[in-house]
């Protein structure tokens, strides 16, 4: 049985303690008809995720994240066969003990794009980025109406207002220096964002870490991790693209946007970077080059400009 998780301290202790999770994982696998199949935890991810045998993956959601489990199961069911690449097939989902939820899904074939990237040739990288742009365009072309009751935030303008109100405090808590913090209110005020955009299904973390390629790195094969999916402005999904797919490479981002079919203003994308629910500008500044003049407009051009 999986131990209870009620607080952040519980989360930090329990979710990282494989010894406390493994008996419950084995019990749940047996209940799902997979008794005896080896369950090996993936190293990545906020939630515990296990490869169960060669064909299944089991994702667990402690009580504070139970809504994420419901959301992921709904989105995966909605996406069946609708994208140019594979998404996990949901096989079972429901409640377990102590408020935990689970989603049992098919395990996608392929290799993670993030670890494969360094070994890809420039032409292979360009082809993969082109295919990624086509996948995101296909996702954004879907009518998310059937998911309206399951995905937030509902009122996009109100969501933006909430995020804007907490942006400086959020970035300060993450250690952003004052020289950047004092620029944020003026920069956000200078960027006009839609308050009622065309409703679009958003992955929200479209990044190399959630994309798969074939073993030779010749083509994109899969997209996964839809627990934080939302409905909102399609530009919001380009935060992950610019930061974690093209990583400040203007030529690659240009290729991506041409495949997607639309280019977006760099200032808009940096604004959404600051407003994103997982925004951590100090971390991004360590991962990507910062402009020498240390201004947000220059940062927007450097990270989200295209060529």
N, C-alpha and C positions, 0 to 999 in steps of 0.2 A: 504494500500500500504506500502511496506517495505521501510524504509528510506535509502538514499544513504550511501554507505560506500566507501570512496576513500583513506583514510590514516589509519595508525596504530591507531591514536587517535580516528578516527571514529569507528574503529573496537572495541577498548576498551569500548567506550561509548555505541554504538548502540547494538552490539551483546550481551552485558550483560543486556540491558534494555528491559525487557520483555514487559513493557507497550508500548514501541515503536514498538515492533514486533507483538504483538498479533492481531492488526487489519489486518495487511497484511496476517498473518497466516490464520485467519478466511476467508478472501477473497479468498486466494489461495485454501483452502480446498473446498470452495463452487464451485470454477471453476473446481475442480477435481471431483465433484460429491459427496463430503463428507460434505455438508452443515449440520450444527447442530451436527456433531460428536465432542465429547469433544477432545480438543488438549492439551495434557499435556507435558510440556518440560522435557526431561531427564536432570538430573543434570550434567552428565558427557559430555565430548566432546568439542573440539575446535569450531566446527560448531553447530549452533542451530539445535537440533533434537527433534521431537515431536512424542509422541504416539498419533495417531488419532484413537479414538475408540479402539476396542480390536484387530483389524486385520491389521492396517496400521501404518507405520512410515513415517514421512515427514522430510527430511533432507534439510537444506537450506545452500546456499553458497553465501556470499556477493561477489561483483564484483572482489575484489582482489583474491578470491579463486574460481572463476568461472571454471577454468580449472580442479580443483579438482572434481567439480560436473560432468563434462563431463567424467572424468576418472572413477569415481565410477560407473556411469551408464553403461559404456562400460564393465568394469570388471564384474559387477554383471550379465549382460546379458551373458557374456562368460562363467561364472561359473555355470549356471543353471544345477543342478543335477549332477555335476561332482565330488563332494567331498563326503567323508563318512558322513559328517554332513551337516546340512542345511546352506545355505547362503540366504540372503534376495532376494526375487524375485522382480526385478524392474518392476513397474507397469506403471509409467509415469515419464518423465524427460523433462526439457526444461528451457526456459528463463522466468523470471518474470520481474517486474518493476525495474528500477534503477540498472540494471546490475546483479541482483540476479539470481541465478539458483536454481533449486530444483530437488530432486529425491524422488518420492513417491515409497515406497517399502512395501513388506509384512513385518509384524512384526513377529519375530521369537519367538517361545515358549521357555521357559526355564528361568533359573536363572543365573545371572552373576557369573562366576567362582571366580572372585576376592572377592566379599562379602561372597560367600559360602565356601571359602577355609578353614577358621578357624574351621568350623563345620564338616569338612570331616575327616573320620578316616584315619589312615595311608594306609590301603589297598585301600580305595577309592581314595586317592590322587595318589597312584601308578597306579591304573587303568586309571584314568583320564589323567595322564601324558603319559602313553603308548598310549592312543587313540589320544592325541594331537600330538605325534610324527608321528602317522600314517596319521593324517590329513595333516600335513605339507609335508610329503613325497608325498601324493597324489597331493597336490597343485603344488609341484615342478616337478612332473612327467608330467604335462600338457605341451603341445606345445603352447607357447605364441605367435606364429607367427601371428595369426589374430589380436593381440593387438599391434603389433609393431609400428603402426603409432600413437597410442594413449598414450603410456607409454614411459617415459624416462628411463634412461638418454641417450640412444642411444650408445654412445661410453663409455664403462665402464672404460677403462683406463684413458680417459680424465676426467671422473667424479672423479675417485680416486685421480688424480693429483690435481684437484680443491679443493677437501676436505682436502687433505694433506697440501696444501699451507695455508689454513686458520685454521688449527686445533689449534695451540697454541693460536692465537688471540681469537678464538671462546671460548676455555676453560677459558682463562684469563677473558673474559667478563662475564663469569658465576661465577667467583670467585675462580677458582682453585688456590691453593697456588703454589708459585714458586718451591717448592721442587718437585712437580709433573710435573709442566710445563716444567722444564728443561730436564726431562727425555724423553719427547714425541718425539722429532726429531730422537734421536738415536734408540728408540724403534721401531718406524715406519720404519726406514731404515733397521732394522734387520728382518723384516717380509716381505716375498715375497707374494704378492697378485696377482692373475691372472688379466691380462689386457684385455683378451678376453675370459671370461668364457662361458660355455654352457648357452645360453639364458634361463633364468628361471623366471617364474612369482613369484614375491616376494610380500608378504603381507606388509612387512617392520615394522609392529608393532604387531607381533604375541605374545600376552601377555594375562594374565588372564583377563584383562579388556575387551578384545574383544572375549572372549570365553564364551559359555553358557553351562550349565549342566541341567539335568532334576531336578525337585524339590527335589528328594531324594539324589542328588549328586552322583548317581551311574554311570552315563555315560555322555559323551560329546554330546551335541545336536546341537551346532551352532557356526559359525564363522562370524564376521561382521566387518565393517569399512575398506573398501578397497580404500578410497580416496587417500592414499599416496602410492598405489601400484606402483611397478617399475619392470623392467626386468633387471636382472643382476646375480651376483654370489649367489648361494643358501646359502653360508655361512653367507651372510649379514643378513638373517632372524634369525640366531641364536643369534644375539644380544638381541632381545626381549625375546627369549626363556630363555637364561641364566640369564638375569636381572629380568624378570618379570613373568616367569612361574616357573622355578626351583629355582630361587633366591639364587644362590650360593650353593645349595645342590648338592654335587657331585654324590650322589647316585641317586637322581631323574634325574639329567641331563644324567647320564649313562643309565638309563631306557629309557629316551626320545630318545637318539641317537640310542640305539639298535632297538627301534620301527621304527625310521626313516630309519635305515639301513646304517648309516655312522656316524663315530665319526670325529670330527674336532679338529685341534690343538688349544689349549687355546690361544696361542699368536695370531693366525689368528683372533679369535673372539674378543679379546680385541682390536686389530688393527681396526677392523670394528666398534667396540664400539666407538672408538675415531673419526672415520671418518663418522659415521652415521649422516644423515642430522639433526637429533634431539638430537645429543649427548649433554649430560650435566653431566660430570664426577663428579662435586661437589655434585650434587643431588644423584647420584648413591652411592657415598661414605657415604652419610648419611643413605641410605636405606639398604645397604649391608655391611657385615663386611670387613674391610680392613686389609691387612697383617701387622704384627707388624714391619717388616723391611721397609715398605713404598716404595716398588719398583714395577714398572709396570709388570715385569715378575712374581713376586709373586702374584700380583693382578690378572693376567691372570689365574694362577693356582687355586687361591681361588674362582674365580667366574665362570670359565669355565672348570675346571678340572672335570673328571668323575670317578666314582667308580662302 
